[in-house]
């Protein structure tokens, strides 16, 4: 998901997406440990998206961004 798309989501949607991504990252790590992971670059994509979501949530918390 692109950064611009994240800015358009509400705080509740961002928190839901964050939880989903954290679950997906956990599953990808299990697949990697079991050597069943087909796309290893997906782990870094998920980690990057988690960081972007956390940054956006923090900006909302600090008042830098307005909540939609």
C-alpha positions in Angstrom: 0.0 0.0 0.0 1.3 3.4 -0.9 2.0 6.1 1.7 -0.6 8.4 0.1 -3.3 5.7 0.5 -2.4 5.3 4.2 -2.9 9.1 4.7 -6.5 8.7 3.5 -7.5 6.0 6.1 -9.0 6.8 9.5 -7.3 6.0 12.7 -9.4 2.9 13.3 -8.7 1.6 9.8 -5.0 2.2 10.3 -5.0 0.3 13.6 -6.8 -2.6 12.0 -4.4 -2.7 9.1 -1.5 -2.6 11.5 -2.8 -5.6 13.4 -3.4 -7.5 10.1 0.1 -6.7 8.9 1.7 -7.8 12.2 -0.2 -11.1 11.9 0.9 -11.5 8.3 4.5 -10.9 9.3 4.3 -13.5 12.0 3.0 -16.0 9.5 5.7 -15.2 7.0 8.4 -15.7 9.6 6.9 -19.1 10.4 6.9 -20.0 6.7 10.6 -18.8 6.5 11.5 -21.0 9.4 9.8 -24.0 7.8 11.4 -23.2 4.4 8.1 -22.8 2.8 8.3 -19.1 1.9 8.0 -18.5 -1.8 8.5 -14.7 -1.8 11.1 -13.7 0.8 11.0 -10.0 -0.3 7.4 -9.9 1.1 8.8 -9.8 4.6 10.6 -6.5 4.0 7.5 -5.1 2.3 5.3 -5.9 5.2 7.9 -4.5 7.7 8.1 -1.3 5.7 4.3 -1.0 5.6 4.1 -1.5 9.4 6.6 1.3 9.9 4.6 3.6 7.6 1.4 2.9 9.5 3.1 3.4 12.8 4.5 6.7 11.6 1.1 7.9 10.4 -0.6 6.9 13.7 2.1 8.8 15.6 1.6 11.9 13.4 -2.1 11.8 14.2 -1.3 11.4 17.9 1.0 14.4 17.8 -1.5 16.5 15.9 0.7 16.8 12.8 -1.9 15.1 10.7 -5.6 15.5 11.0 -7.6 12.3 11.6 -10.0 11.5 8.8 
